[in-house]
Amino acid sequence: MSRFRAGATLLVHFTWQVLVAGATTAWIIARPGLRTSPGLLRMTFSDLSPTGAALLASLVTLTPGTTAVDIDMDERRLLLHLLDCRDPERTVARIRRKFERYLEVLFPGGSR
């Protein structure tokens, strides 16, 4: 995949995720009886450069309902706070599919 295509696709996915997550977060806030399960989650990420890891954390944080709390470059892990942590595997899979795979093309790590 070309860098241009990866960047353009990442931009489209990010924009869509912000819209969907924003609507979902607003729905959670507007429904006082709706139960959520906030929590912390450690997510490993692929071999990204420090810039790529920081951008991944930023994209996650800018998506409503998720916040990157810490980046551990040695262990290649993000500590995430999720508004609803009932299905963490799904959340991680979405982050990998929508953000991380394109960042690997744009900001590969040093071990490649």
Backbone bond lengths (Angstrom), bond angles and torsions (degrees), N, CA, C in turn:
res aa  C-N    CA-C-N  psi(-1)  N-CA   C-N-CA  omega(-1)  CA-C   N-CA-C  phi
1 M - - - 1.437 - - 1.528 108.50 -
2 S 1.313 116.52 136.68 1.464 120.05 -179.72 1.526 110.47 -74.77
3 R 1.313 114.48 158.08 1.475 119.67 178.68 1.527 110.57 -64.15
4 F 1.345 116.94 -38.40 1.458 120.12 178.48 1.525 110.82 -60.95
5 R 1.319 116.01 -48.15 1.469 120.08 -179.73 1.524 111.10 -63.51
6 A 1.329 117.01 -41.18 1.468 120.23 178.37 1.522 110.76 -61.68
7 G 1.331 116.95 -44.05 1.462 120.79 -179.90 1.521 112.40 -65.50
8 A 1.324 116.52 -43.97 1.463 120.45 -179.95 1.530 111.03 -65.36
9 T 1.326 116.64 -42.63 1.460 120.72 179.61 1.526 110.62 -65.70
10 L 1.327 116.31 -41.49 1.468 120.24 177.47 1.523 110.53 -59.41
11 L 1.312 117.62 -43.39 1.459 121.85 179.73 1.528 111.42 -61.53
12 V 1.324 116.86 -43.50 1.470 120.83 178.72 1.527 110.35 -65.07
13 H 1.345 117.17 -48.00 1.470 120.56 179.85 1.524 110.91 -60.81
14 F 1.328 117.52 -43.24 1.462 120.92 -178.98 1.524 110.51 -62.70
15 T 1.316 117.08 -46.61 1.463 120.62 -179.99 1.521 110.86 -59.14
16 W 1.322 116.63 -45.41 1.465 120.89 179.53 1.527 110.89 -63.94
17 Q 1.320 117.93 -43.64 1.459 121.11 -179.41 1.528 111.71 -63.49
18 V 1.325 117.35 -38.03 1.465 120.32 177.19 1.528 110.12 -62.99
19 L 1.324 117.39 -43.37 1.463 120.79 179.61 1.529 111.57 -64.69
20 V 1.317 117.10 -48.04 1.463 121.00 -178.53 1.528 110.63 -66.04
21 A 1.326 117.30 -47.05 1.472 120.53 -179.34 1.526 110.94 -66.16
22 G 1.328 117.62 -34.87 1.453 120.64 176.99 1.522 111.55 -63.42
23 A 1.322 116.49 -44.04 1.468 120.60 177.75 1.529 111.03 -65.05
24 T 1.322 116.72 -41.81 1.463 120.91 179.09 1.521 111.00 -64.32
25 T 1.321 117.09 -44.24 1.461 121.34 179.36 1.530 110.55 -64.19
26 A 1.316 117.40 -41.33 1.463 120.78 177.50 1.526 110.97 -62.55
27 W 1.329 116.13 -39.02 1.468 120.79 178.41 1.533 110.43 -64.41
28 I 1.314 116.89 -41.70 1.463 120.86 178.76 1.528 110.35 -62.76
29 I 1.317 116.65 -42.11 1.466 121.22 -179.23 1.530 110.67 -68.97
30 A 1.325 117.66 -39.80 1.459 121.84 -176.91 1.523 113.35 -72.98
31 R 1.312 117.30 -21.57 1.465 121.66 -179.31 1.519 109.56 -103.20
32 P 1.328 118.59 93.15 1.463 120.46 -175.30 1.525 114.10 -62.54
33 G 1.314 119.18 -25.87 1.457 120.75 -179.25 1.519 114.06 -84.93
34 L 1.314 117.16 -8.64 1.455 121.31 -177.42 1.520 110.08 -72.49
35 R 1.301 117.00 126.81 1.468 122.09 -178.29 1.524 111.01 -90.15
36 T 1.314 115.24 133.14 1.461 121.09 172.65 1.512 107.38 -122.04
37 S 1.287 114.77 168.61 1.458 120.53 179.32 1.524 108.31 -132.06
38 P 1.344 117.75 81.15 1.455 119.69 179.78 1.527 111.08 -63.20
39 G 1.300 115.92 151.49 1.459 118.31 179.25 1.510 112.59 -173.72
40 L 1.320 113.77 171.87 1.462 121.99 177.02 1.515 109.29 -101.96
41 L 1.314 115.65 146.72 1.461 121.97 -177.42 1.517 108.80 -142.20
42 R 1.315 117.01 133.91 1.466 121.56 172.98 1.519 107.87 -96.83
43 M 1.320 114.89 127.58 1.458 121.28 -178.79 1.518 108.68 -124.30
44 T 1.321 116.86 123.98 1.456 119.00 173.51 1.522 108.32 -79.13
45 F 1.318 114.95 148.39 1.459 119.18 176.24 1.514 108.89 -123.90
46 S 1.314 115.33 162.58 1.464 121.52 -176.25 1.525 110.47 -71.09
47 D 1.307 115.12 -175.44 1.460 121.53 -176.78 1.527 109.63 -74.80
48 L 1.331 115.50 84.03 1.459 122.37 177.99 1.521 109.38 -103.33
49 S 1.311 116.50 152.50 1.457 120.66 171.81 1.530 108.05 -68.00
50 P 1.333 118.75 165.20 1.467 120.05 175.85 1.534 112.18 -55.78
51 T 1.317 117.39 -36.96 1.464 120.89 177.69 1.528 110.14 -64.81
52 G 1.320 116.96 -43.68 1.461 121.01 178.53 1.515 112.02 -63.17
53 A 1.335 116.94 -41.51 1.466 120.63 178.21 1.526 110.89 -64.81
54 A 1.326 116.80 -41.52 1.468 120.43 178.55 1.528 110.36 -65.17
55 L 1.322 116.83 -39.13 1.463 119.84 178.62 1.524 110.83 -68.09
56 L 1.326 117.29 -39.05 1.465 120.30 175.78 1.527 109.96 -59.60
57 A 1.319 117.12 -47.28 1.467 121.03 178.34 1.523 110.94 -60.93
58 S 1.316 117.03 -39.28 1.467 120.91 179.41 1.522 111.53 -66.59
59 L 1.323 117.48 -44.17 1.462 120.95 179.06 1.526 110.74 -61.61
60 V 1.330 116.12 -42.05 1.464 120.64 178.27 1.526 110.16 -63.41
61 T 1.322 117.19 -44.78 1.459 121.48 -178.25 1.523 111.72 -66.70
62 L 1.316 117.63 -36.82 1.464 120.84 -179.97 1.523 112.85 -74.74
63 T 1.324 117.84 -11.76 1.450 122.31 176.05 1.530 107.82 -86.35
64 P 1.332 118.92 118.51 1.463 120.56 -176.54 1.532 112.60 -54.44
65 G 1.323 115.07 138.69 1.461 121.51 177.68 1.511 114.09 96.30
66 T 1.329 118.19 -8.32 1.463 121.59 178.72 1.522 109.40 -133.96
67 T 1.314 114.84 145.92 1.457 120.42 177.34 1.524 108.76 -142.07
68 A 1.323 116.33 130.52 1.467 120.52 172.85 1.522 107.00 -82.66
69 V 1.319 115.97 123.43 1.460 122.02 -177.12 1.519 110.88 -95.84
70 D 1.339 117.12 -34.73 1.457 120.84 -175.84 1.525 109.65 -153.19
71 I 1.326 114.95 148.61 1.469 122.29 173.14 1.518 106.87 -119.94
72 D 1.312 116.86 123.98 1.466 122.12 175.46 1.525 107.30 -111.17
73 M 1.336 116.41 100.33 1.465 120.39 -177.46 1.525 112.15 -70.57
74 D 1.335 117.87 -30.88 1.465 119.91 179.29 1.523 111.85 -64.99
75 E 1.323 116.31 -43.35 1.464 121.50 -179.80 1.525 112.44 -93.07
76 R 1.358 116.75 -6.94 1.463 123.13 -175.81 1.529 110.71 53.80
77 R 1.353 114.11 56.65 1.460 120.07 179.84 1.519 110.49 -133.35
78 L 1.319 114.43 146.11 1.455 122.18 170.28 1.522 108.00 -109.15
79 L 1.308 116.28 140.87 1.456 121.27 169.25 1.516 105.71 -100.52
80 L 1.320 115.87 119.11 1.462 121.69 -175.41 1.515 110.76 -114.40
81 H 1.319 116.56 142.88 1.457 121.79 168.77 1.514 106.51 -104.58
82 L 1.331 115.43 126.94 1.463 121.17 -179.26 1.522 109.55 -113.72
83 L 1.316 116.72 135.96 1.452 121.49 175.93 1.516 110.37 -63.10
84 D 1.327 116.55 -35.55 1.459 121.58 178.46 1.521 108.72 -135.39
85 C 1.316 115.29 107.93 1.472 121.83 -173.83 1.530 111.51 -104.84
86 R 1.333 116.89 27.04 1.465 118.98 -179.22 1.518 112.95 -72.08
87 D 1.326 117.74 -25.08 1.460 121.26 -179.57 1.530 109.56 -134.20
88 P 1.339 117.24 70.66 1.460 119.98 -174.96 1.526 113.75 -63.97
89 E 1.336 117.91 -32.52 1.464 120.14 179.67 1.529 110.83 -62.76
90 R 1.306 116.06 -39.37 1.470 120.56 178.69 1.527 110.80 -65.43
91 T 1.326 116.26 -41.62 1.459 120.86 179.28 1.523 110.72 -62.50
92 V 1.327 116.67 -46.43 1.467 120.75 179.66 1.525 110.22 -63.72
93 A 1.322 117.06 -42.98 1.466 120.31 179.21 1.532 110.59 -60.73
94 R 1.322 117.20 -39.79 1.464 120.39 179.34 1.530 110.96 -66.30
95 I 1.325 117.32 -42.40 1.467 120.95 178.60 1.524 110.22 -62.01
96 R 1.320 116.44 -43.41 1.468 120.19 178.78 1.534 111.41 -63.23
97 R 1.331 115.84 -45.42 1.463 121.26 -175.17 1.529 112.16 -71.91
98 K 1.312 117.25 -39.53 1.464 120.69 -173.27 1.528 114.12 -91.30
99 F 1.344 117.96 -26.87 1.463 120.68 -174.76 1.535 113.18 -121.87
100 E 1.317 116.11 -57.48 1.465 121.12 -168.42 1.520 113.34 -60.93
101 R 1.295 118.68 -43.00 1.472 120.29 -176.24 1.519 112.16 -62.32
102 Y 1.329 117.74 -30.99 1.467 121.03 178.30 1.528 111.04 -80.99
103 L 1.317 116.35 -33.80 1.468 119.94 176.94 1.533 110.55 -67.21
104 E 1.332 117.92 -29.81 1.466 120.64 176.21 1.518 111.20 -60.63
105 V 1.325 116.99 -35.04 1.465 121.65 179.33 1.530 109.74 -74.84
106 L 1.324 115.97 -41.12 1.467 120.92 -175.34 1.518 113.72 -79.28
107 F 1.355 117.06 -35.76 1.471 121.24 -174.98 1.530 111.10 -135.80
108 P 1.325 117.40 65.78 1.476 119.15 -179.89 1.520 110.84 -65.85
109 G 1.327 114.60 150.37 1.470 120.40 178.90 1.516 111.40 -77.04
110 G 1.319 114.41 179.69 1.449 121.00 -175.24 1.509 115.93 -78.53
111 S 1.340 118.50 -14.08 1.468 119.26 -174.85 1.521 112.69 -90.13
112 R 1.303 118.19 13.17 1.479 121.09 178.82 1.496 110.27 -92.59
